Amino acid sequence: MTNTNATTLRKNLFSMLSDAIKYNETINVNTKEGNAVILSEEEYNGMMATLELSSNKVLREKILAGKDESLDECVSIDEVKW
């Protein structure tokens, strides 16, 4: 995570935005009124997807149960009936 202030952000805006997009670098901007965070759209969308999956109680329980299964216990694609 990169920590900066608004003045430095203004001076280096393009390169900081580029780092956020290319390298998923999170930028924490400190101001007198509080802090703000800049992150890539890809990182933001991933967080929103995780939040959505986690908010569904049934799906969350299935994911948590499935993470402890071995690969041998998982259904192979050939076994799925469409």
N, CA, C and O atoms as a CHARMM CRD file, in Angstrom:
* protein
*
  328
    1    1 MET  N      0.84900  -1.16900   0.00000 PROA 1      0.00000
    2    1 MET  CA     0.00000   0.00000   0.00000 PROA 1      0.00000
    3    1 MET  C      0.89600   1.23400   0.00000 PROA 1      0.00000
    4    1 MET  O      1.86700   1.32000   0.75200 PROA 1      0.00000
    5    2 THR  N      0.55400   2.16400  -0.84100 PROA 2      0.00000
    6    2 THR  CA     1.26600   3.43300  -0.90100 PROA 2      0.00000
    7    2 THR  C      0.50800   4.45500  -0.06300 PROA 2      0.00000
    8    2 THR  O     -0.70000   4.62600  -0.22800 PROA 2      0.00000
    9    3 ASN  N      1.21200   5.12700   0.82800 PROA 3      0.00000
   10    3 ASN  CA     0.61900   6.20400   1.62000 PROA 3      0.00000
   11    3 ASN  C      1.12700   7.53100   1.07600 PROA 3      0.00000
   12    3 ASN  O      2.32200   7.69700   0.83100 PROA 3      0.00000
   13    4 THR  N      0.20900   8.47300   0.88900 PROA 4      0.00000
   14    4 THR  CA     0.58900   9.76600   0.34000 PROA 4      0.00000
   15    4 THR  C     -0.36300  10.83500   0.86300 PROA 4      0.00000
   16    4 THR  O     -1.34300  10.52900   1.54200 PROA 4      0.00000
   17    5 ASN  N     -0.07100  12.06900   0.54500 PROA 5      0.00000
   18    5 ASN  CA    -0.99700  13.15900   0.86300 PROA 5      0.00000
   19    5 ASN  C     -1.52400  13.73800  -0.44200 PROA 5      0.00000
   20    5 ASN  O     -1.07300  13.35800  -1.52200 PROA 5      0.00000
   21    6 ALA  N     -2.47000  14.64700  -0.34000 PROA 6      0.00000
   22    6 ALA  CA    -3.13100  15.17700  -1.53400 PROA 6      0.00000
   23    6 ALA  C     -2.16000  15.93600  -2.43200 PROA 6      0.00000
   24    6 ALA  O     -2.27000  15.86500  -3.65600 PROA 6      0.00000
   25    7 THR  N     -1.21800  16.65400  -1.84700 PROA 7      0.00000
   26    7 THR  CA    -0.25800  17.41700  -2.64300 PROA 7      0.00000
   27    7 THR  C      0.60900  16.49200  -3.48700 PROA 7      0.00000
   28    7 THR  O      0.80100  16.72900  -4.67900 PROA 7      0.00000
   29    8 THR  N      1.13100  15.44000  -2.86600 PROA 8      0.00000
   30    8 THR  CA     1.96600  14.48600  -3.59400 PROA 8      0.00000
   31    8 THR  C      1.14100  13.72900  -4.62800 PROA 8      0.00000
   32    8 THR  O      1.62400  13.44200  -5.72300 PROA 8      0.00000
   33    9 LEU  N     -0.09400  13.41000  -4.28300 PROA 9      0.00000
   34    9 LEU  CA    -0.97800  12.73800  -5.23800 PROA 9      0.00000
   35    9 LEU  C     -1.17400  13.59900  -6.48600 PROA 9      0.00000
   36    9 LEU  O     -1.10400  13.09400  -7.60600 PROA 9      0.00000
   37   10 ARG  N     -1.41900  14.90200  -6.29500 PROA 10     0.00000
   38   10 ARG  CA    -1.59800  15.81200  -7.43500 PROA 10     0.00000
   39   10 ARG  C     -0.35600  15.82600  -8.32100 PROA 10     0.00000
   40   10 ARG  O     -0.46700  15.82000  -9.54700 PROA 10     0.00000
   41   11 LYS  N      0.80500  15.84400  -7.71700 PROA 11     0.00000
   42   11 LYS  CA     2.05800  15.89500  -8.48700 PROA 11     0.00000
   43   11 LYS  C      2.30200  14.61000  -9.27300 PROA 11     0.00000
   44   11 LYS  O      2.87900  14.64000 -10.36000 PROA 11     0.00000
   45   12 ASN  N      1.85900  13.48400  -8.72000 PROA 12     0.00000
   46   12 ASN  CA     2.16800  12.17600  -9.29900 PROA 12     0.00000
   47   12 ASN  C      0.91900  11.38600  -9.68700 PROA 12     0.00000
   48   12 ASN  O      0.93500  10.15500  -9.71700 PROA 12     0.00000
   49   13 LEU  N     -0.15000  12.10000  -9.98000 PROA 13     0.00000
   50   13 LEU  CA    -1.43900  11.44000 -10.19500 PROA 13     0.00000
   51   13 LEU  C     -1.37700  10.36000 -11.26800 PROA 13     0.00000
   52   13 LEU  O     -1.81900   9.23500 -11.03300 PROA 13     0.00000
   53   14 PHE  N     -0.84000  10.67900 -12.43600 PROA 14     0.00000
   54   14 PHE  CA    -0.85000   9.71100 -13.52900 PROA 14     0.00000
   55   14 PHE  C     -0.07500   8.45600 -13.16600 PROA 14     0.00000
   56   14 PHE  O     -0.56100   7.34800 -13.39600 PROA 14     0.00000
   57   15 SER  N      1.12500   8.60300 -12.60200 PROA 15     0.00000
   58   15 SER  CA     1.92800   7.41500 -12.27100 PROA 15     0.00000
   59   15 SER  C      1.30400   6.60800 -11.13600 PROA 15     0.00000
   60   15 SER  O      1.38700   5.38000 -11.13900 PROA 15     0.00000
   61   16 MET  N      0.68800   7.26800 -10.17800 PROA 16     0.00000
   62   16 MET  CA     0.03300   6.54300  -9.08000 PROA 16     0.00000
   63   16 MET  C     -1.18900   5.78500  -9.59300 PROA 16     0.00000
   64   16 MET  O     -1.42200   4.64300  -9.19800 PROA 16     0.00000
   65   17 LEU  N     -1.96700   6.41400 -10.46800 PROA 17     0.00000
   66   17 LEU  CA    -3.11200   5.72200 -11.05000 PROA 17     0.00000
   67   17 LEU  C     -2.64500   4.53900 -11.89200 PROA 17     0.00000
   68   17 LEU  O     -3.26500   3.47600 -11.88300 PROA 17     0.00000
   69   18 SER  N     -1.56300   4.73000 -12.60800 PROA 18     0.00000
   70   18 SER  CA    -1.00000   3.65200 -13.42000 PROA 18     0.00000
   71   18 SER  C     -0.57800   2.47500 -12.53700 PROA 18     0.00000
   72   18 SER  O     -0.83000   1.32200 -12.88700 PROA 18     0.00000
   73   19 ASP  N      0.05900   2.75200 -11.40200 PROA 19     0.00000
   74   19 ASP  CA     0.45500   1.69400 -10.46900 PROA 19     0.00000
   75   19 ASP  C     -0.76300   0.96100  -9.91200 PROA 19     0.00000
   76   19 ASP  O     -0.73800  -0.25900  -9.74700 PROA 19     0.00000
   77   20 ALA  N     -1.82600   1.70700  -9.62500 PROA 20     0.00000
   78   20 ALA  CA    -3.05000   1.08200  -9.11300 PROA 20     0.00000
   79   20 ALA  C     -3.64800   0.14700 -10.15800 PROA 20     0.00000
   80   20 ALA  O     -4.11200  -0.94500  -9.82900 PROA 20     0.00000
   81   21 ILE  N     -3.63600   0.57300 -11.40800 PROA 21     0.00000
   82   21 ILE  CA    -4.23600  -0.22800 -12.47700 PROA 21     0.00000
   83   21 ILE  C     -3.35600  -1.40900 -12.86200 PROA 21     0.00000
   84   21 ILE  O     -3.83900  -2.53800 -12.94800 PROA 21     0.00000
   85   22 LYS  N     -2.07100  -1.16100 -13.09400 PROA 22     0.00000
   86   22 LYS  CA    -1.17700  -2.22000 -13.58600 PROA 22     0.00000
   87   22 LYS  C     -0.78900  -3.22800 -12.51300 PROA 22     0.00000
   88   22 LYS  O     -0.68200  -4.42200 -12.79300 PROA 22     0.00000
   89   23 TYR  N     -0.57500  -2.75500 -11.27900 PROA 23     0.00000
   90   23 TYR  CA    -0.01600  -3.61100 -10.24200 PROA 23     0.00000
   91   23 TYR  C     -0.95700  -3.81800  -9.05600 PROA 23     0.00000
   92   23 TYR  O     -0.55100  -4.36100  -8.02800 PROA 23     0.00000
   93   24 ASN  N     -2.21300  -3.38800  -9.19600 PROA 24     0.00000
   94   24 ASN  CA    -3.19200  -3.47300  -8.10100 PROA 24     0.00000
   95   24 ASN  C     -2.66100  -2.84400  -6.82000 PROA 24     0.00000
   96   24 ASN  O     -2.94100  -3.31600  -5.71900 PROA 24     0.00000
   97   25 GLU  N     -1.89600  -1.78000  -6.97800 PROA 25     0.00000
   98   25 GLU  CA    -1.36500  -1.05000  -5.82800 PROA 25     0.00000
   99   25 GLU  C     -2.49000  -0.22300  -5.21000 PROA 25     0.00000
  100   25 GLU  O     -3.18100   0.51600  -5.91200 PROA 25     0.00000
  101   26 THR  N     -2.66900  -0.34800  -3.91400 PROA 26     0.00000
  102   26 THR  CA    -3.65500   0.44400  -3.19500 PROA 26     0.00000
  103   26 THR  C     -2.98300   1.72300  -2.72800 PROA 26     0.00000
  104   26 THR  O     -1.87000   1.69000  -2.20300 PROA 26     0.00000
  105   27 ILE  N     -3.65800   2.85300  -2.91900 PROA 27     0.00000
  106   27 ILE  CA    -3.09000   4.14600  -2.55400 PROA 27     0.00000
  107   27 ILE  C     -3.95600   4.76200  -1.45800 PROA 27     0.00000
  108   27 ILE  O     -5.14700   5.00400  -1.65100 PROA 27     0.00000
  109   28 ASN  N     -3.34500   5.00600  -0.32100 PROA 28     0.00000
  110   28 ASN  CA    -4.02100   5.62900   0.80700 PROA 28     0.00000
  111   28 ASN  C     -3.65100   7.11000   0.80300 PROA 28     0.00000
  112   28 ASN  O     -2.47900   7.46100   0.94000 PROA 28     0.00000
  113   29 VAL  N     -4.64700   7.97300   0.64600 PROA 29     0.00000
  114   29 VAL  CA    -4.41000   9.41300   0.57600 PROA 29     0.00000
  115   29 VAL  C     -4.84600  10.03300   1.89900 PROA 29     0.00000
  116   29 VAL  O     -6.02000   9.98200   2.26600 PROA 29     0.00000
  117   30 ASN  N     -3.88700  10.61600   2.60800 PROA 30     0.00000
  118   30 ASN  CA    -4.15500  11.25100   3.89900 PROA 30     0.00000
  119   30 ASN  C     -4.47700  12.72400   3.69800 PROA 30     0.00000
  120   30 ASN  O     -3.75100  13.44000   3.00800 PROA 30     0.00000
  121   31 THR  N     -5.57100  13.17100   4.30700 PROA 31     0.00000
  122   31 THR  CA    -5.93200  14.59300   4.25800 PROA 31     0.00000
  123   31 THR  C     -6.27200  15.05500   5.67200 PROA 31     0.00000
  124   31 THR  O     -6.37800  14.24200   6.59000 PROA 31     0.00000
  125   32 LYS  N     -6.43900  16.35200   5.84000 PROA 32     0.00000
  126   32 LYS  CA    -6.81900  16.89800   7.15000 PROA 32     0.00000
  127   32 LYS  C     -8.19900  16.41100   7.57600 PROA 32     0.00000
  128   32 LYS  O     -8.47200  16.27400   8.76800 PROA 32     0.00000
  129   33 GLU  N     -9.06000  16.15200   6.60800 PROA 33     0.00000
  130   33 GLU  CA   -10.43300  15.75200   6.90800 PROA 33     0.00000
  131   33 GLU  C    -10.61200  14.24900   7.04200 PROA 33     0.00000
  132   33 GLU  O    -11.68600  13.79000   7.42900 PROA 33     0.00000
  133   34 GLY  N     -9.57900  13.47400   6.72900 PROA 34     0.00000
  134   34 GLY  CA    -9.66800  12.01300   6.80000 PROA 34     0.00000
  135   34 GLY  C     -8.88800  11.39700   5.65800 PROA 34     0.00000
  136   34 GLY  O     -8.17900  12.09200   4.93000 PROA 34     0.00000
  137   35 ASN  N     -9.01900  10.12000   5.50800 PROA 35     0.00000
  138   35 ASN  CA    -8.27400   9.39200   4.48300 PROA 35     0.00000
  139   35 ASN  C     -9.21100   8.89000   3.39100 PROA 35     0.00000
  140   35 ASN  O    -10.39900   8.66200   3.61900 PROA 35     0.00000
  141   36 ALA  N     -8.64300   8.72300   2.19500 PROA 36     0.00000
  142   36 ALA  CA    -9.36200   8.13000   1.07400 PROA 36     0.00000
  143   36 ALA  C     -8.46800   7.05200   0.47900 PROA 36     0.00000
  144   36 ALA  O     -7.24500   7.11000   0.60200 PROA 36     0.00000
  145   37 VAL  N     -9.08500   6.07200  -0.16300 PROA 37     0.00000
  146   37 VAL  CA    -8.33200   4.97200  -0.74600 PROA 37     0.00000
  147   37 VAL  C     -8.62000   4.91500  -2.23800 PROA 37     0.00000
  148   37 VAL  O     -9.77000   5.01100  -2.66600 PROA 37     0.00000
  149   38 ILE  N     -7.56300   4.75700  -3.02300 PROA 38     0.00000
  150   38 ILE  CA    -7.68700   4.59300  -4.47400 PROA 38     0.00000
  151   38 ILE  C     -7.26100   3.17500  -4.80000 PROA 38     0.00000
  152   38 ILE  O     -6.19600   2.72800  -4.37300 PROA 38     0.00000
  153   39 LEU  N     -8.08700   2.46600  -5.55400 PROA 39     0.00000
  154   39 LEU  CA    -7.73000   1.13100  -6.01100 PROA 39     0.00000
  155   39 LEU  C     -8.24700   0.91700  -7.41200 PROA 39     0.00000
  156   39 LEU  O     -9.11000   1.65400  -7.88900 PROA 39     0.00000
  157   40 SER  N     -7.71100  -0.10100  -8.07400 PROA 40     0.00000
  158   40 SER  CA    -8.09500  -0.35200  -9.46000 PROA 40     0.00000
  159   40 SER  C     -9.54400  -0.82900  -9.53500 PROA 40     0.00000
  160   40 SER  O    -10.10400  -1.33500  -8.56300 PROA 40     0.00000
  161   41 GLU  N    -10.13100  -0.65300 -10.71300 PROA 41     0.00000
  162   41 GLU  CA   -11.48900  -1.13900 -10.93300 PROA 41     0.00000
  163   41 GLU  C    -11.54200  -2.65300 -10.76500 PROA 41     0.00000
  164   41 GLU  O    -12.51000  -3.18700 -10.22500 PROA 41     0.00000
  165   42 GLU  N    -10.50200  -3.34100 -11.22700 PROA 42     0.00000
  166   42 GLU  CA   -10.44100  -4.80300 -11.09000 PROA 42     0.00000
  167   42 GLU  C    -10.46600  -5.20600  -9.61100 PROA 42     0.00000
  168   42 GLU  O    -11.18500  -6.13000  -9.23100 PROA 42     0.00000
  169   43 GLU  N     -9.69100  -4.52300  -8.79100 PROA 43     0.00000
  170   43 GLU  CA    -9.64300  -4.81300  -7.35600 PROA 43     0.00000
  171   43 GLU  C    -10.99800  -4.50700  -6.71400 PROA 43     0.00000
  172   43 GLU  O    -11.49400  -5.28600  -5.90100 PROA 43     0.00000
  173   44 TYR  N    -11.58900  -3.37800  -7.08100 PROA 44     0.00000
  174   44 TYR  CA   -12.90100  -2.99400  -6.56000 PROA 44     0.00000
  175   44 TYR  C    -13.95800  -4.03600  -6.92800 PROA 44     0.00000
  176   44 TYR  O    -14.73500  -4.46300  -6.07400 PROA 44     0.00000
  177   45 ASN  N    -13.98700  -4.44800  -8.20600 PROA 45     0.00000
  178   45 ASN  CA   -14.97100  -5.44600  -8.64100 PROA 45     0.00000
  179   45 ASN  C    -14.78100  -6.76600  -7.91100 PROA 45     0.00000
  180   45 ASN  O    -15.76000  -7.42900  -7.57100 PROA 45     0.00000
  181   46 GLY  N    -13.53200  -7.15900  -7.66400 PROA 46     0.00000
  182   46 GLY  CA   -13.26800  -8.37700  -6.90900 PROA 46     0.00000
  183   46 GLY  C    -13.78800  -8.28900  -5.48600 PROA 46     0.00000
  184   46 GLY  O    -14.35500  -9.24900  -4.96400 PROA 46     0.00000
  185   47 MET  N    -13.59500  -7.14100  -4.86200 PROA 47     0.00000
  186   47 MET  CA   -14.10500  -6.95000  -3.49800 PROA 47     0.00000
  187   47 MET  C    -15.62900  -6.99500  -3.47300 PROA 47     0.00000
  188   47 MET  O    -16.21900  -7.58500  -2.56800 PROA 47     0.00000
  189   48 MET  N    -16.26500  -6.37800  -4.45800 PROA 48     0.00000
  190   48 MET  CA   -17.72900  -6.38400  -4.51000 PROA 48     0.00000
  191   48 MET  C    -18.27100  -7.79800  -4.74600 PROA 48     0.00000
  192   48 MET  O    -19.28800  -8.17800  -4.16600 PROA 48     0.00000
  193   49 ALA  N    -17.59700  -8.57400  -5.59400 PROA 49     0.00000
  194   49 ALA  CA   -18.02100  -9.95000  -5.84900 PROA 49     0.00000
  195   49 ALA  C    -17.88000 -10.79400  -4.58400 PROA 49     0.00000
  196   49 ALA  O    -18.75900 -11.59300  -4.26100 PROA 49     0.00000
  197   50 THR  N    -16.77100 -10.61200  -3.87100 PROA 50     0.00000
  198   50 THR  CA   -16.56500 -11.34000  -2.62200 PROA 50     0.00000
  199   50 THR  C    -17.63500 -10.96700  -1.60100 PROA 50     0.00000
  200   50 THR  O    -18.16700 -11.83200  -0.90500 PROA 50     0.00000
  201   51 LEU  N    -17.94400  -9.69200  -1.51600 PROA 51     0.00000
  202   51 LEU  CA   -18.97900  -9.22500  -0.59000 PROA 51     0.00000
  203   51 LEU  C    -20.33400  -9.81800  -0.94200 PROA 51     0.00000
  204   51 LEU  O    -21.08200 -10.24000  -0.06100 PROA 51     0.00000
  205   52 GLU  N    -20.64700  -9.84700  -2.23000 PROA 52     0.00000
  206   52 GLU  CA   -21.92300 -10.41000  -2.67300 PROA 52     0.00000
  207   52 GLU  C    -22.00800 -11.89900  -2.34000 PROA 52     0.00000
  208   52 GLU  O    -23.02900 -12.36300  -1.83400 PROA 52     0.00000
  209   53 LEU  N    -20.94100 -12.64800  -2.62300 PROA 53     0.00000
  210   53 LEU  CA   -20.93300 -14.08300  -2.31100 PROA 53     0.00000
  211   53 LEU  C    -21.01200 -14.32300  -0.81000 PROA 53     0.00000
  212   53 LEU  O    -21.69500 -15.24300  -0.35900 PROA 53     0.00000
  213   54 SER  N    -20.32500 -13.50700  -0.04700 PROA 54     0.00000
  214   54 SER  CA   -20.30100 -13.67300   1.40900 PROA 54     0.00000
  215   54 SER  C    -21.63700 -13.30700   2.05300 PROA 54     0.00000
  216   54 SER  O    -21.96100 -13.80700   3.13000 PROA 54     0.00000
  217   55 SER  N    -22.40200 -12.45300   1.41200 PROA 55     0.00000
  218   55 SER  CA   -23.67000 -12.02200   1.99500 PROA 55     0.00000
  219   55 SER  C    -24.78800 -13.04000   1.78700 PROA 55     0.00000
  220   55 SER  O    -25.83600 -12.94300   2.42500 PROA 55     0.00000
  221   56 ASN  N    -24.57800 -14.01300   0.90400 PROA 56     0.00000
  222   56 ASN  CA   -25.55700 -15.07500   0.66800 PROA 56     0.00000
  223   56 ASN  C    -25.22800 -16.22600   1.63000 PROA 56     0.00000
  224   56 ASN  O    -24.24800 -16.94500   1.43600 PROA 56     0.00000
  225   57 LYS  N    -26.05900 -16.39100   2.66900 PROA 57     0.00000
  226   57 LYS  CA   -25.75800 -17.34200   3.73900 PROA 57     0.00000
  227   57 LYS  C    -25.58400 -18.76900   3.22200 PROA 57     0.00000
  228   57 LYS  O    -24.63600 -19.44900   3.61500 PROA 57     0.00000
  229   58 VAL  N    -26.46000 -19.22800   2.36600 PROA 58     0.00000
  230   58 VAL  CA   -26.39000 -20.59800   1.84600 PROA 58     0.00000
  231   58 VAL  C    -25.12000 -20.79200   1.01800 PROA 58     0.00000
  232   58 VAL  O    -24.40500 -21.78000   1.18400 PROA 58     0.00000
  233   59 LEU  N    -24.85200 -19.84900   0.13800 PROA 59     0.00000
  234   59 LEU  CA   -23.66400 -19.94300  -0.70500 PROA 59     0.00000
  235   59 LEU  C    -22.38700 -19.86500   0.12600 PROA 59     0.00000
  236   59 LEU  O    -21.42800 -20.59200  -0.13300 PROA 59     0.00000
  237   60 ARG  N    -22.37700 -18.97800   1.12700 PROA 60     0.00000
  238   60 ARG  CA   -21.21100 -18.84900   1.99900 PROA 60     0.00000
  239   60 ARG  C    -20.92500 -20.17100   2.71800 PROA 60     0.00000
  240   60 ARG  O    -19.76900 -20.58300   2.81800 PROA 60     0.00000
  241   61 GLU  N    -21.96400 -20.83200   3.21500 PROA 61     0.00000
  242   61 GLU  CA   -21.78000 -22.11200   3.90300 PROA 61     0.00000
  243   61 GLU  C    -21.24800 -23.17900   2.95100 PROA 61     0.00000
  244   61 GLU  O    -20.40600 -23.99000   3.33900 PROA 61     0.00000
  245   62 LYS  N    -21.72900 -23.18600   1.71300 PROA 62     0.00000
  246   62 LYS  CA   -21.24100 -24.15700   0.72700 PROA 62     0.00000
  247   62 LYS  C    -19.77000 -23.90500   0.39700 PROA 62     0.00000
  248   62 LYS  O    -18.98900 -24.84900   0.27700 PROA 62     0.00000
  249   63 ILE  N    -19.39700 -22.64800   0.25300 PROA 63     0.00000
  250   63 ILE  CA   -18.00700 -22.30900  -0.04300 PROA 63     0.00000
  251   63 ILE  C    -17.10300 -22.72900   1.11200 PROA 63     0.00000
  252   63 ILE  O    -16.04700 -23.32400   0.89600 PROA 63     0.00000
  253   64 LEU  N    -17.52100 -22.41800   2.33600 PROA 64     0.00000
  254   64 LEU  CA   -16.71200 -22.78300   3.50300 PROA 64     0.00000
  255   64 LEU  C    -16.59200 -24.29300   3.65000 PROA 64     0.00000
  256   64 LEU  O    -15.52800 -24.79400   4.01500 PROA 64     0.00000
  257   65 ALA  N    -17.66700 -25.02400   3.37100 PROA 65     0.00000
  258   65 ALA  CA   -17.61400 -26.48600   3.44700 PROA 65     0.00000
  259   65 ALA  C    -16.73800 -27.04600   2.33700 PROA 65     0.00000
  260   65 ALA  O    -15.99600 -28.00400   2.55500 PROA 65     0.00000
  261   66 GLY  N    -16.81600 -26.46500   1.16500 PROA 66     0.00000
  262   66 GLY  CA   -16.07100 -26.96300   0.01800 PROA 66     0.00000
  263   66 GLY  C    -14.57700 -26.70900   0.08800 PROA 66     0.00000
  264   66 GLY  O    -13.79900 -27.43600  -0.53100 PROA 66     0.00000
  265   67 LYS  N    -14.16200 -25.69700   0.82500 PROA 67     0.00000
  266   67 LYS  CA   -12.72700 -25.38200   0.86900 PROA 67     0.00000
  267   67 LYS  C    -11.91300 -26.46200   1.56000 PROA 67     0.00000
  268   67 LYS  O    -10.70300 -26.54600   1.35300 PROA 67     0.00000
  269   68 ASP  N    -12.55400 -27.29000   2.37500 PROA 68     0.00000
  270   68 ASP  CA   -11.84200 -28.35400   3.07800 PROA 68     0.00000
  271   68 ASP  C    -11.88600 -29.68900   2.34100 PROA 68     0.00000
  272   68 ASP  O    -11.26500 -30.65600   2.78200 PROA 68     0.00000
  273   69 GLU  N    -12.60800 -29.75300   1.22800 PROA 69     0.00000
  274   69 GLU  CA   -12.68400 -30.99600   0.45800 PROA 69     0.00000
  275   69 GLU  C    -11.42000 -31.18000  -0.37400 PROA 69     0.00000
  276   69 GLU  O    -10.83300 -30.21500  -0.86300 PROA 69     0.00000
  277   70 SER  N    -11.01700 -32.43000  -0.52200 PROA 70     0.00000
  278   70 SER  CA    -9.87400 -32.70000  -1.39500 PROA 70     0.00000
  279   70 SER  C    -10.35300 -32.65200  -2.85100 PROA 70     0.00000
  280   70 SER  O    -11.55200 -32.72700  -3.11900 PROA 70     0.00000
  281   71 LEU  N     -9.42900 -32.53000  -3.76100 PROA 71     0.00000
  282   71 LEU  CA    -9.79200 -32.48300  -5.17600 PROA 71     0.00000
  283   71 LEU  C    -10.46700 -33.77700  -5.61700 PROA 71     0.00000
  284   71 LEU  O    -11.32400 -33.75900  -6.50000 PROA 71     0.00000
  285   72 ASP  N    -10.08900 -34.89700  -5.01000 PROA 72     0.00000
  286   72 ASP  CA   -10.70100 -36.17700  -5.36000 PROA 72     0.00000
  287   72 ASP  C    -12.18500 -36.21700  -5.00900 PROA 72     0.00000
  288   72 ASP  O    -12.95700 -36.93900  -5.64000 PROA 72     0.00000
  289   73 GLU  N    -12.58300 -35.44100  -4.00000 PROA 73     0.00000
  290   73 GLU  CA   -13.98100 -35.41700  -3.58000 PROA 73     0.00000
  291   73 GLU  C    -14.84600 -34.50600  -4.45100 PROA 73     0.00000
  292   73 GLU  O    -16.07300 -34.59800  -4.43200 PROA 73     0.00000
  293   74 CYS  N    -14.21000 -33.64600  -5.19800 PROA 74     0.00000
  294   74 CYS  CA   -14.94400 -32.69700  -6.03800 PROA 74     0.00000
  295   74 CYS  C    -15.51200 -33.40600  -7.26600 PROA 74     0.00000
  296   74 CYS  O    -14.94800 -34.38600  -7.75200 PROA 74     0.00000
  297   75 VAL  N    -16.62000 -32.89900  -7.74800 PROA 75     0.00000
  298   75 VAL  CA   -17.25200 -33.44900  -8.94400 PROA 75     0.00000
  299   75 VAL  C    -16.44400 -33.01900 -10.15900 PROA 75     0.00000
  300   75 VAL  O    -16.12700 -31.83900 -10.31100 PROA 75     0.00000
  301   76 SER  N    -16.11300 -33.95900 -11.01400 PROA 76     0.00000
  302   76 SER  CA   -15.39500 -33.57700 -12.21300 PROA 76     0.00000
  303   76 SER  C    -16.38800 -33.04100 -13.23000 PROA 76     0.00000
  304   76 SER  O    -17.58700 -33.30000 -13.12800 PROA 76     0.00000
  305   77 ILE  N    -15.90700 -32.31500 -14.18200 PROA 77     0.00000
  306   77 ILE  CA   -16.76300 -31.69800 -15.20700 PROA 77     0.00000
  307   77 ILE  C    -17.49200 -32.76000 -16.01500 PROA 77     0.00000
  308   77 ILE  O    -18.58400 -32.51300 -16.52800 PROA 77     0.00000
  309   78 ASP  N    -16.89200 -33.94100 -16.13100 PROA 78     0.00000
  310   78 ASP  CA   -17.52800 -35.02200 -16.88800 PROA 78     0.00000
  311   78 ASP  C    -18.75200 -35.58500 -16.15300 PROA 78     0.00000
  312   78 ASP  O    -19.61800 -36.19800 -16.77700 PROA 78     0.00000
  313   79 GLU  N    -18.82500 -35.38200 -14.84400 PROA 79     0.00000
  314   79 GLU  CA   -19.91500 -35.91400 -14.04400 PROA 79     0.00000
  315   79 GLU  C    -21.11600 -34.96900 -13.97800 PROA 79     0.00000
  316   79 GLU  O    -22.19100 -35.36400 -13.52700 PROA 79     0.00000
  317   80 VAL  N    -20.93800 -33.73300 -14.42400 PROA 80     0.00000
  318   80 VAL  CA   -22.01400 -32.76400 -14.35100 PROA 80     0.00000
  319   80 VAL  C    -23.01000 -33.05500 -15.47400 PROA 80     0.00000
  320   80 VAL  O    -22.63000 -33.19400 -16.63700 PROA 80     0.00000
  321   81 LYS  N    -24.27700 -33.14400 -15.11200 PROA 81     0.00000
  322   81 LYS  CA   -25.34100 -33.38000 -16.07900 PROA 81     0.00000
  323   81 LYS  C    -26.00600 -32.04500 -16.42600 PROA 81     0.00000
  324   81 LYS  O    -26.61300 -31.39700 -15.57300 PROA 81     0.00000
  325   82 TRP  N    -25.87800 -31.65100 -17.68600 PROA 82     0.00000
  326   82 TRP  CA   -26.45500 -30.38600 -18.12300 PROA 82     0.00000
  327   82 TRP  C    -27.83100 -30.65000 -18.58500 PROA 82     0.00000
  328   82 TRP  O    -28.52800 -29.72700 -19.00700 PROA 82     0.00000
